[in-house]
Amino acid sequence: MEALRAKEPQAVERWFHEYADAVYTFALYRVGRDPDLAEEVVQDTFVAALSQIEEYDPRRGMMLPWLTYRCRNSIRNALRQRKGGDALADFWEETDRRLLAAYRQLATAPLPEDILHQQETKELVQLTLASIPGNYQQVLTQHYLEQRPLKEIAASHGLSEGAIKSLLHRARLAFKTAFVAFSDAMAAEPSLEGGAK
């Protein structure tokens, strides 16, 4: 972070390469799958984020949700500047409000079926998976997406079934923490973001 705050070229390049794909995926979906506009949004996002890097506090959250929040602002600005883009920008603002309300209920209730099947939720799940450690991604994918039994997962990792259960428990906690952080970042109001623009 010190090198990034000092805007050392190698640190900036590593930072960009680490997060650019995830930010691009997020932007591409939200700009109507326009790759040129998505690239423009990503560039604007990183330029703005680098100029505000002093505001980033790792104790308050992960880097990717912080970038995602800034990307959301860049998307909104880019859409509003395009003919007919106001309707899509309004759609995303309303969608973010609804999704945040549903996501915040995760601790007490499962997501409603209509939210679970929305493309926005699927995109958020993918973004969340990409942000957690590889071994967590692997066991969550194997158990929940591939629906492999724990015994089989344990054998493929060379671990006991008990060790896989423990790993899966930690992976679920990491996923939930990241998912809530992303959903908050996606739907945060500027006034809640500590002066972010």
VEXDREN-2710 file (C-alpha; in Angstrom, 1 decimal):
% VEXDREN-2710
k/r/px/py/pz
1/MET/0.0/0.0/0.0
2/GLU/2.8/2.4/0.7
3/ALA/4.2/1.9/-2.8
4/LEU/0.8/2.3/-4.3
5/ARG/0.2/5.5/-2.3
6/ALA/3.6/6.8/-3.5
7/LYS/2.3/5.9/-7.0
8/GLU/5.4/3.8/-7.8
9/PRO/4.9/2.5/-11.4
10/GLN/5.5/-1.2/-10.6
11/ALA/3.0/-1.1/-7.6
12/VAL/0.4/0.7/-9.8
13/GLU/0.9/-1.9/-12.6
14/ARG/0.6/-4.8/-10.1
15/TRP/-2.5/-3.3/-8.6
16/PHE/-4.1/-2.7/-12.0
17/HIS/-3.4/-6.3/-13.2
18/GLU/-4.7/-7.8/-10.0
19/TYR/-8.1/-6.1/-10.1
20/ALA/-8.7/-5.0/-13.7
21/ASP/-10.4/-8.2/-14.9
22/ALA/-12.9/-8.3/-12.0
23/VAL/-13.7/-4.6/-12.4
24/TYR/-14.1/-5.0/-16.2
25/THR/-16.5/-8.0/-15.7
26/PHE/-18.5/-5.9/-13.3
27/ALA/-18.6/-2.9/-15.7
28/LEU/-19.3/-4.9/-18.9
29/TYR/-22.5/-6.3/-17.5
30/ARG/-23.7/-3.0/-16.3
31/VAL/-23.0/-1.0/-19.4
32/GLY/-25.1/-3.3/-21.6
33/ARG/-22.2/-5.5/-22.6
34/ASP/-20.5/-2.7/-24.6
35/PRO/-16.8/-3.6/-24.4
36/ASP/-15.6/-0.2/-25.5
37/LEU/-17.6/1.6/-22.9
38/ALA/-16.6/-1.0/-20.3
39/GLU/-12.9/-0.3/-21.0
40/GLU/-13.5/3.4/-20.7
41/VAL/-15.3/2.9/-17.4
42/VAL/-12.4/0.7/-16.1
43/GLN/-9.9/3.3/-17.1
44/ASP/-11.9/6.1/-15.4
45/THR/-12.3/3.8/-12.3
46/PHE/-8.6/3.2/-11.8
47/VAL/-7.7/6.8/-12.5
48/ALA/-10.2/8.0/-9.9
49/ALA/-9.2/5.3/-7.4
50/LEU/-5.5/6.1/-7.7
51/SER/-6.2/9.8/-7.1
52/GLN/-8.2/8.8/-4.0
53/ILE/-5.9/6.0/-2.8
54/GLU/-5.2/7.9/0.4
55/GLU/-8.9/7.3/1.4
56/TYR/-8.6/3.5/1.2
57/ASP/-8.3/1.9/4.6
58/PRO/-7.7/-1.9/4.5
59/ARG/-9.2/-2.2/8.0
60/ARG/-12.5/-1.0/6.7
61/GLY/-12.7/-3.5/3.8
62/MET/-11.1/-5.2/0.9
63/MET/-9.7/-3.4/-2.1
64/LEU/-12.1/-5.0/-4.7
65/PRO/-15.3/-3.7/-3.1
66/TRP/-13.7/-0.3/-2.8
67/LEU/-12.9/-0.3/-6.5
68/THR/-16.3/-1.7/-7.3
69/TYR/-17.9/1.3/-5.6
70/ARG/-15.9/3.7/-7.7
71/CYS/-16.7/1.7/-10.8
72/ARG/-20.3/2.0/-10.0
73/ASN/-19.9/5.8/-10.0
74/SER/-18.0/5.7/-13.3
75/ILE/-20.7/3.5/-14.8
76/ARG/-23.4/5.9/-13.7
77/ASN/-21.5/8.9/-15.2
78/ALA/-20.7/7.1/-18.4
79/LEU/-24.4/6.0/-18.9
80/ARG/-25.7/9.5/-18.1
81/GLN/-23.5/11.0/-20.8
82/ARG/-24.8/8.6/-23.5
83/LYS/-28.0/9.1/-25.4
84/GLY/-30.7/6.9/-23.8
85/GLY/-28.3/5.9/-21.0
86/ASP/-30.4/7.6/-18.2
87/ALA/-32.9/4.8/-18.2
88/LEU/-30.2/2.1/-17.7
89/ALA/-28.5/4.2/-15.0
90/ASP/-31.9/4.6/-13.2
91/PHE/-32.5/0.9/-13.6
92/TRP/-29.2/0.0/-11.9
93/GLU/-29.8/2.5/-9.1
94/GLU/-33.2/1.0/-8.3
95/THR/-31.8/-2.6/-8.7
96/ASP/-28.9/-1.8/-6.3
97/ARG/-31.4/-0.5/-3.7
98/ARG/-33.5/-3.7/-3.9
99/LEU/-30.5/-6.0/-3.9
100/LEU/-28.9/-4.3/-0.9
101/ALA/-32.1/-4.7/1.1
102/ALA/-32.2/-8.4/0.3
103/TYR/-28.5/-9.0/0.8
104/ARG/-28.6/-7.3/4.2
105/GLN/-31.1/-9.9/5.4
106/LEU/-28.6/-12.8/4.8
107/ALA/-27.9/-13.2/8.5
108/THR/-31.5/-13.8/9.3
109/ALA/-33.2/-15.1/6.1
110/PRO/-32.3/-16.8/2.9
111/LEU/-32.4/-14.7/-0.3
112/PRO/-35.8/-14.7/-2.0
113/GLU/-36.1/-16.8/-5.1
114/ASP/-36.5/-13.8/-7.4
115/ILE/-33.2/-12.3/-6.1
116/LEU/-31.4/-15.7/-6.3
117/HIS/-32.2/-16.1/-10.0
118/GLN/-31.3/-12.5/-11.0
119/GLN/-28.3/-12.2/-13.3
120/GLU/-27.0/-9.4/-10.9
121/THR/-26.8/-11.9/-8.1
122/LYS/-25.1/-14.5/-10.2
123/GLU/-22.5/-11.9/-11.3
124/LEU/-22.0/-10.9/-7.6
125/VAL/-21.5/-14.5/-6.7
126/GLN/-18.8/-14.9/-9.4
127/LEU/-17.1/-11.6/-8.3
128/THR/-17.2/-12.8/-4.7
129/LEU/-15.7/-16.2/-5.5
130/ALA/-12.9/-14.5/-7.5
131/SER/-12.0/-12.4/-4.4
132/ILE/-11.5/-15.2/-1.8
133/PRO/-8.5/-17.5/-1.5
134/GLY/-8.1/-20.3/-4.2
135/ASN/-8.5/-23.2/-1.8
136/TYR/-11.8/-21.7/-0.6
137/GLN/-13.0/-21.1/-4.2
138/GLN/-12.2/-24.7/-5.0
139/VAL/-14.1/-26.4/-2.1
140/LEU/-17.1/-24.1/-2.5
141/THR/-17.3/-24.8/-6.2
142/GLN/-16.8/-28.5/-5.8
143/HIS/-19.4/-28.8/-3.0
144/TYR/-22.1/-26.3/-4.1
145/LEU/-21.8/-26.0/-7.8
146/GLU/-20.5/-29.4/-8.8
147/GLN/-22.4/-31.0/-5.9
148/ARG/-19.6/-33.4/-5.2
149/PRO/-19.8/-35.3/-1.8
150/LEU/-17.4/-34.3/0.9
151/LYS/-15.7/-37.7/0.9
152/GLU/-14.8/-37.2/-2.8
153/ILE/-13.6/-33.6/-2.3
154/ALA/-11.4/-34.8/0.7
155/ALA/-9.8/-37.5/-1.5
156/SER/-9.1/-35.1/-4.3
157/HIS/-7.3/-32.8/-1.8
158/GLY/-5.5/-35.5/0.1
159/LEU/-7.3/-34.5/3.3
160/SER/-9.6/-36.1/5.8
161/GLU/-13.3/-35.5/5.6
162/GLY/-13.1/-33.6/8.9
163/ALA/-10.4/-31.3/7.5
164/ILE/-12.6/-30.6/4.4
165/LYS/-15.6/-29.9/6.6
166/SER/-13.5/-27.4/8.5
167/LEU/-12.1/-25.8/5.3
168/LEU/-15.6/-25.6/3.9
169/HIS/-16.8/-23.9/7.1
170/ARG/-14.0/-21.3/6.8
171/ALA/-14.7/-20.9/3.1
172/ARG/-18.4/-20.2/3.7
173/LEU/-17.5/-17.5/6.3
174/ALA/-15.0/-15.9/3.9
175/PHE/-17.6/-16.0/1.1
176/LYS/-20.3/-14.5/3.2
177/THR/-18.0/-11.7/4.4
178/ALA/-16.9/-10.9/0.9
179/PHE/-20.4/-11.1/-0.5
180/VAL/-21.8/-8.7/2.0
181/ALA/-18.9/-6.3/1.4
182/PHE/-19.5/-6.4/-2.3
183/SER/-23.2/-5.9/-2.0
184/ASP/-22.7/-3.0/0.3
185/ALA/-20.2/-1.5/-2.1
186/MET/-22.5/-2.0/-5.1
187/ALA/-25.4/-0.3/-3.4
188/ALA/-23.8/2.1/-1.1
189/GLU/-24.9/5.7/-1.1
190/PRO/-22.1/8.3/-1.5
191/SER/-22.9/9.8/1.8
192/LEU/-22.0/6.5/3.5
193/GLU/-18.7/6.1/1.8
194/GLY/-16.6/8.5/3.8
195/GLY/-16.6/11.3/1.3
196/ALA/-16.1/9.3/-1.9
197/LYS/-17.1/11.0/-5.0
END
